[in-house]
Amino acid sequence: MKKTIIGIILFVVVTALAVFGVLIYEKNKEETIPDEVNNPEEKINEELLQCLNNELGAHILSEQDDLVEIPLSDIIDTAENIVYYSGYYASNNPDNKYILAVWKNKTYSSDTNKYFEEYFYKNYDVYQTYDISSEGISIYIHNSFNDVNYNEIINRCVEKNMPEVRETMPYGITEKIKDTKEIIVKKSNDDYLGVIEDAETINKIIDIIASGKQYGDVGMCDYHTLELELRSADNEVIDTIKLWSSGNRLMPESISSGCSYYITDDDLREIIEDKTDYRFYGIMHNSAETEDDYIPIYSDNNYTYYLSHLNKDDILIRFTLTNQTMSLEYALQNGYILASQVADEYPDILKRERNN
């Protein structure tokens, strides 16, 4: 009960600060937002950038703060592949800061990006990042909570232009999957991730699947990454739901055809993370150099895990659902992810040896 009350208080405080931040940002934005467009001939979405700046500013400001510009030269000497840049910190809370960059020709540059990443990971254990690939936008932010919900920001700043609903999930599918008593979660290559057995969670997943809709002629022939195997009380497979990497594109195997799929409003990856030990993430390796000298950075009852001594500080992990970024060493030592998962999926990066 105490934790619940504390959580409610924190939520109220954060919400209030965000509201104050918006007001302060609106008051100061004409004075503080510079014209950082290096190539005015390249078309950029100025309305979207203004909205993003407003939202990000609100997440770093308190009632007593003003925005202070972070010059691009503080991060990198030259950046010819950046056509727009904005960066700010809070005057009384300088560790609250964000950077927004638009890539030339909407083409991401790893050579430039590594300087933005380094600007944050050299100073903070955890920070957040987000990319809007369709606009060539990259965002980096750090505040006290590292809990910025990018989906909410995108929903407020990016208009949704979905075509009309062409088809809903067939009634026969929604009826038969109601008999599900167990869900086996696995990768498309059959690697086992976990099992979901509690009725409340199963019913939630069934409702999400049943809500799936096809819009217009949507379709994409990329391969699905996950599968949800729906089983009955007799342990018979009712159906297998193919799930794409976005977490909200799916297709029942029993009706799968061509490149079509159904879209849901909910991201099933959130439930998978909540009910299994599996985490959705990516590894970033900012150093091209390697060496054979590996040092132990984490151990459990069964194994000791090793990273390259030369570049261990440059090996970052980014968690897909929270957009939190940190060093892999920090993530392992602070329980953000199981070392066994990373060692299985990135054996060339995280090596392990069985304890004697």
Long-range contacts (C-beta under 8 A, 24 or more apart in sequence): 10-145, 14-145, 14-147, 17-61, 17-62, 17-63, 18-58, 18-59, 19-58, 20-61, 20-62, 20-63, 21-57, 21-58, 21-59, 21-60, 21-61, 21-62, 21-65, 22-54, 22-57, 22-58, 24-57, 24-61, 24-63, 24-65, 24-66, 24-67, 25-53, 25-54, 25-57, 25-58, 25-61, 25-67, 26-54, 28-66, 28-67, 29-53, 29-54, 29-57, 29-67, 32-66, 32-67, 32-68, 32-69, 32-88, 33-86, 34-69, 34-86, 36-72, 36-84, 36-85, 36-86, 37-83, 37-84, 38-79, 38-80, 38-82, 38-83, 38-84, 38-85, 39-83, 39-104, 42-83, 42-104, 42-105, 44-83, 44-84, 44-102, 45-135, 48-135, 48-137, 48-157, 48-158, 49-84, 49-86, 49-100, 49-102, 49-137, 51-156, 51-157, 52-100, 52-137, 52-139, 52-153, 52-157, 53-86, 53-100, 55-153, 55-156, 55-157, 56-98, 56-100, 56-139, 56-141, 56-148, 56-153, 57-88, 57-98, 59-98, 59-141, 59-143, 59-148, 60-88, 60-89, 60-90, 60-93, 60-96, 60-97, 60-98, 60-141, 60-143, 61-90, 61-96, 62-90, 62-92, 62-93, 64-92, 65-90, 65-91, 65-92, 65-93, 65-96, 66-90, 66-91, 67-91, 68-94, 70-97, 70-99, 74-119, 75-99, 75-115, 75-116, 75-119, 76-112, 76-115, 76-116, 79-112, 80-104, 81-107, 81-109, 81-112, 82-112, 93-144, 95-123, 95-124, 95-142, 95-143, 95-144, 96-142, 96-143, 96-144, 97-141, 97-142, 98-139, 98-140, 98-141, 98-142, 99-139, 99-140, 99-141, 100-137, 100-138, 100-139, 100-140, 101-137, 101-138, 102-135, 102-136, 102-137, 103-136, 103-137, 103-138, 104-136, 105-136, 106-133, 106-134, 106-135, 106-136, 107-136, 108-133, 108-136, 108-138, 113-138, 114-286, 116-140, 117-284, 117-286, 117-316, 117-325, 118-286, 120-325, 121-316, 121-325, 121-326, 121-327, 125-326, 125-327, 125-330, 126-324, 126-325, 126-326, 126-330, 127-324, 127-325, 127-326, 128-322, 128-323, 128-324, 128-325, 129-318, 129-323, 129-325, 130-323, 132-158, 146-322, 146-324, 147-322, 148-323, 150-323, 162-215, 162-216, 163-215, 163-216, 163-218, 164-215, 164-216, 165-213, 165-214, 165-215, 166-213, 166-214, 166-215, 166-216, 166-217, 167-213, 167-214, 168-212, 168-213, 168-214, 169-209, 169-210, 169-211, 169-212, 169-213, 169-252, 169-262, 170-255, 173-209, 173-210, 173-239, 173-252, 173-254, 173-255, 174-206, 174-209, 174-210, 176-238, 176-239, 177-206, 177-209, 177-210, 177-230, 177-238, 177-239, 177-252, 178-206, 179-232, 179-233, 179-238, 180-205, 180-206, 180-230, 180-231, 180-232, 180-238, 181-231, 181-232, 181-233, 182-230, 182-231, 182-235, 183-228, 183-229, 183-230, 183-231, 184-228, 184-229, 184-231, 185-226, 185-227, 185-228, 185-229, 185-272, 185-275, 185-276, 185-278, 186-226, 186-227, 186-229, 187-225, 187-226, 187-227, 188-223, 188-224, 188-225, 188-226, 188-227, 188-242, 193-226, 193-272, 193-276, 193-278, 194-272, 194-275, 194-276, 194-277, 194-278, 195-276, 196-271, 196-275, 196-276, 198-275, 201-271, 201-275, 204-271, 205-268, 205-271, 208-264, 208-266, 208-268, 209-241, 209-250, 209-252, 209-264, 211-264, 211-265, 211-266, 212-250, 212-262, 212-263, 212-264, 213-262, 213-263, 213-264, 214-260, 214-261, 214-262, 214-263, 215-263, 218-260, 218-261, 218-263, 219-258, 219-259, 219-260, 219-261, 220-244, 220-249, 220-259, 220-261, 221-259, 224-251, 226-272, 227-253, 228-268, 243-268, 247-280, 267-321, 269-320, 269-321, 270-321, 273-321, 277-338, 277-341, 278-341, 279-319, 279-336, 279-337, 279-338, 279-341, 280-319, 280-320, 280-321, 281-317, 281-318, 281-319, 281-320, 281-337, 282-317, 282-318, 282-320, 283-315, 283-316, 283-317, 283-318, 283-328, 283-342, 283-346, 283-349, 284-315, 284-316, 284-317, 284-318, 284-325, 285-311, 285-314, 285-315, 285-316, 285-349, 286-311, 286-314, 286-315, 286-316, 287-311, 287-314, 287-315, 294-351, 297-329, 297-332, 297-333, 298-329, 298-332, 298-333, 298-339, 299-355, 300-339, 301-355, 302-354, 302-355, 303-339, 303-340, 303-343, 303-352, 303-353, 303-354, 303-355, 304-352, 304-353, 304-355, 305-332, 305-339, 305-343, 305-350, 305-351, 305-352, 306-350, 306-351, 306-352, 306-353, 307-349, 307-350, 307-351, 315-349, 317-342
